Amino acid sequence: MTIHITISTSLLGAENVLTDDPTLEKFSGDMTENDPCKPGVVAFASTVEQVQGVLRLANKHKVPVTPRVAGSNLGGISIPAPGGMLLDLTRMDRIVEVNIEDAYAVLEPGVGFGQLKKYLDDKGIAFTISYPLSPPEVSILCNCILDGLGNLSLKHGSMANWINGLEVVLPNGDLMRTGSMAAGKTWCSRPPFPDLTGLFVNWQGTTGIVTKLAVQLWPKRPLRKRFFTPAYDLASGISLMTELARTGCFDDIGCVFWSLGKLMFAGVRHFQRDPNEPELYVYVDICANTTLELSAKQAQMLNLVEEAAERGVVEEPIELDVFLKLAPDFAKMAEFPTRLDFLLDHPGGGLTWVGTYGPCSNWAKAAESGKKIMTDLGFTPYIVMRPMNGAHFAVLRFITIFDRKNPAEVQKVREMNRRLCLDALEHGFLAYKTPAWAVKLFEPHMDPNFLAVACKVRTLLDPNGIMNPRP
Ligand SMILES: Cc1cc2nc3c(=O)[nH]c(=O)nc-3n(C[C@H](O)[C@H](O)[C@H](O)COP(=O)(O)OP(=O)(O)OC[C@H]3O[C@@H](n4cnc5c(N)ncnc54)[C@H](O)[C@@H]3O)c2cc1C
């Protein structure tokens, strides 16, 4: 393919355009059960102009391009097309602007959560972003355009809500800006124009390459406390989370199943739940500006938990400090961003999930049903849940750790994820960061006119179909 030579010599430099087998192999897959696929070339861009040049050439020669930063999406959505180009954006890692007066930051794709946190801490800037449980090198920009979730999603919704505007290289190489920057002089807001930011949210790089993200920052409250409440059954845990969320008092509420609790707190994997132990651990983060505010919020939490404790369905909350005395290893996971080593560093190397968003009204039923699928197939139910945006909807995430080198196990994981996805759909829960296989499952259920318009939009922006094409 002569495009490699043109890109090397005229655009990126030969050292940034690699076609050797180990590199192609390295970028061919991810940690999931999705089949790897070798690209024809791996290119590293450092500037917006380079991304423009690459897309112009790729468009002319009709070469598929898959942009990628950390490749941690857990849905196989940054696996390249066969023989196509994997465009690595990790070197575009400038924090372009942090505007405290208007409470936003402008970031390139390669800026990770760890990098921004360090920048803010080093400069003593008391603002924060919503942190996912992803490793620190994960791209903030990707998490926003994939509509992910973080520790402030209860208050401010999924990450696309945080976007003020984007700078995007369109598939033909043109540059476009959305949000207030479409006409104004700052990135201060998403309104008032037609919301073209949506053309690049949840499209997984199929409509263009986002080269700048303007993202909201929120003041970091000086006081914070975290509590864990063991709950004896799923429905009680979920109803407690919803009640707590509806008070509007708390910054983060979520829960992990007993199985993940054991992994996180004791490092123990793969075993049965003792029927006498709690089924899940609900956690609550309380942040405040003053001790008075903190104690009022804490009292509000205790009231609700005590009501449930009197019914015998939950136990008294345990404060993080007390918890850390019992499980000191948990300390590094209690701060953001964190690295969940126990999910990432294990001999089998495989990690996948079906992560879904859906209605609080069906949350417990959907969770119970997914749990049954996992246990019936012989998997430990690693389940994580969280109310979102004031409990307007909920997150239900079924996580699996597996051995990638064992084809039979990989096949079993595929089958389970397919069943989990369909079952969640039955309960109104939809897989986010939607893998290609899940899109196929959804298609028969989708509004045909939604599909038709989506296809027209994509063809309009990318008539040659070069952007991150799916099998
Ligand atoms: C242990 C673990 C915990 C996690 N916890 C969470 C969590 O709590 N919440 C959460 O939301 N996620 C979580 N994740 C998932 C993951 O971190 C996110 O999906 C992350 O946002 C993806 O970022 P990335 O840099 O890995 O993107 P990549 O995987 O590299 O790319 C993601 C997608 O975006 C496309 N893309 C990449 N760059 C661009 C660009 N510049 N313009 C347009 N398209 C682009 C890619 O082609 C791909 O389709 C977790 C992952 C792990 C491994």
The ligand as an SDF file (V2000), in Angstrom:
LIG
                    3D

 53 58  0  0  0  0  0  0  0  0999 V2000
  -10.5400   -1.8220   34.7320 C   0  0  0  0  0  0  0  0  0  0  0  0
  -11.4010   -0.9080   33.9180 C   0  0  0  0  0  0  0  0  0  0  0  0
  -12.3640   -0.1510   34.5540 C   0  0  0  0  0  0  0  0  0  0  0  0
  -13.1780    0.6960   33.8010 C   0  0  0  0  0  0  0  0  0  0  0  0
  -14.1110    1.4630   34.4530 N   0  0  0  0  0  0  0  0  0  0  0  0
  -14.8820    2.3130   33.7590 C   0  0  0  0  0  0  0  0  0  0  0  0
  -15.8180    3.1540   34.4230 C   0  0  0  0  0  0  0  0  0  0  0  0
  -15.9370    3.1440   35.6400 O   0  0  0  0  0  0  0  0  0  0  0  0
  -16.5570    3.9900   33.6550 N   0  0  0  0  0  0  0  0  0  0  0  0
  -16.4250    4.0480   32.3090 C   0  0  0  0  0  0  0  0  0  0  0  0
  -17.1160    4.8460   31.6760 O   0  0  0  0  0  0  0  0  0  0  0  0
  -15.5450    3.2740   31.6530 N   0  0  0  0  0  0  0  0  0  0  0  0
  -14.7850    2.4180   32.3410 C   0  0  0  0  0  0  0  0  0  0  0  0
  -13.8800    1.6150   31.6760 N   0  0  0  0  0  0  0  0  0  0  0  0
  -13.8670    1.6110   30.2160 C   0  0  0  0  0  0  0  0  0  0  0  0
  -12.8550    2.5210   29.5320 C   0  0  0  0  0  0  0  0  0  0  0  0
  -11.8590    2.9690   30.3820 O   0  0  0  0  0  0  0  0  0  0  0  0
  -13.5440    3.5750   28.7530 C   0  0  0  0  0  0  0  0  0  0  0  0
  -14.4090    3.0630   27.7950 O   0  0  0  0  0  0  0  0  0  0  0  0
  -12.6410    4.6390   28.1520 C   0  0  0  0  0  0  0  0  0  0  0  0
  -13.4300    5.7660   28.0930 O   0  0  0  0  0  0  0  0  0  0  0  0
  -12.0860    4.4290   26.7430 C   0  0  0  0  0  0  0  0  0  0  0  0
  -10.9340    5.2310   26.6240 O   0  0  0  0  0  0  0  0  0  0  0  0
   -9.6960    4.7040   25.7910 P   0  0  0  0  0  0  0  0  0  0  0  0
   -8.6360    5.7090   25.8660 O   0  0  0  0  0  0  0  0  0  0  0  0
   -9.3450    3.3410   26.2420 O   0  0  0  0  0  0  0  0  0  0  0  0
  -10.3680    4.6630   24.3480 O   0  0  0  0  0  0  0  0  0  0  0  0
  -10.1290    3.6170   23.1750 P   0  0  0  0  0  0  0  0  0  0  0  0
  -10.5890    2.2810   23.6380 O   0  0  0  0  0  0  0  0  0  0  0  0
   -8.7810    3.7460   22.6300 O   0  0  0  0  0  0  0  0  0  0  0  0
  -11.1670    4.1650   22.0950 O   0  0  0  0  0  0  0  0  0  0  0  0
  -12.5410    4.0910   22.3660 C   0  0  0  0  0  0  0  0  0  0  0  0
  -13.3530    4.3330   21.0760 C   0  0  0  0  0  0  0  0  0  0  0  0
  -13.2210    5.6860   20.6660 O   0  0  0  0  0  0  0  0  0  0  0  0
  -12.6510    5.7640   19.3550 C   0  0  0  0  0  0  0  0  0  0  0  0
  -11.7410    6.9000   19.4000 N   0  0  0  0  0  0  0  0  0  0  0  0
  -10.5450    6.9610   20.0070 C   0  0  0  0  0  0  0  0  0  0  0  0
  -10.0430    8.1880   19.8910 N   0  0  0  0  0  0  0  0  0  0  0  0
  -10.9420    8.9200   19.2170 C   0  0  0  0  0  0  0  0  0  0  0  0
  -10.9970   10.2680   18.7890 C   0  0  0  0  0  0  0  0  0  0  0  0
  -10.0350   11.1160   19.0780 N   0  0  0  0  0  0  0  0  0  0  0  0
  -12.0720   10.6920   18.0840 N   0  0  0  0  0  0  0  0  0  0  0  0
  -13.0800    9.8310   17.7890 C   0  0  0  0  0  0  0  0  0  0  0  0
  -13.0800    8.5500   18.1700 N   0  0  0  0  0  0  0  0  0  0  0  0
  -12.0280    8.1060   18.8950 C   0  0  0  0  0  0  0  0  0  0  0  0
  -11.9980    4.4230   19.1340 C   0  0  0  0  0  0  0  0  0  0  0  0
  -11.9130    4.0960   17.7630 O   0  0  0  0  0  0  0  0  0  0  0  0
  -12.9360    3.5040   19.8790 C   0  0  0  0  0  0  0  0  0  0  0  0
  -14.0720    3.2170   19.1150 O   0  0  0  0  0  0  0  0  0  0  0  0
  -13.0390    0.7670   32.4050 C   0  0  0  0  0  0  0  0  0  0  0  0
  -12.0610    0.0050   31.7570 C   0  0  0  0  0  0  0  0  0  0  0  0
  -11.2330   -0.8180   32.5100 C   0  0  0  0  0  0  0  0  0  0  0  0
  -10.1880   -1.6180   31.8010 C   0  0  0  0  0  0  0  0  0  0  0  0
  1  2  1  0
  2  3  1  0
  2 52  2  0
  3  4  2  0
  4  5  1  0
  4 50  1  0
  5  6  2  0
  6  7  1  0
  6 13  1  0
  7  8  2  0
  7  9  1  0
  9 10  1  0
 10 11  2  0
 10 12  1  0
 12 13  2  0
 13 14  1  0
 14 15  1  0
 14 50  1  0
 15 16  1  0
 16 17  1  0
 16 18  1  0
 18 19  1  0
 18 20  1  0
 20 21  1  0
 20 22  1  0
 22 23  1  0
 23 24  1  0
 24 25  2  0
 24 26  1  0
 24 27  1  0
 27 28  1  0
 28 29  2  0
 28 30  1  0
 28 31  1  0
 31 32  1  0
 32 33  1  0
 33 34  1  0
 33 48  1  0
 34 35  1  0
 35 36  1  0
 35 46  1  0
 36 37  1  0
 36 45  1  0
 37 38  2  0
 38 39  1  0
 39 40  1  0
 39 45  2  0
 40 41  1  0
 40 42  2  0
 42 43  1  0
 43 44  2  0
 44 45  1  0
 46 47  1  0
 46 48  1  0
 48 49  1  0
 50 51  2  0
 51 52  1  0
 52 53  1  0
M  END
$$$$
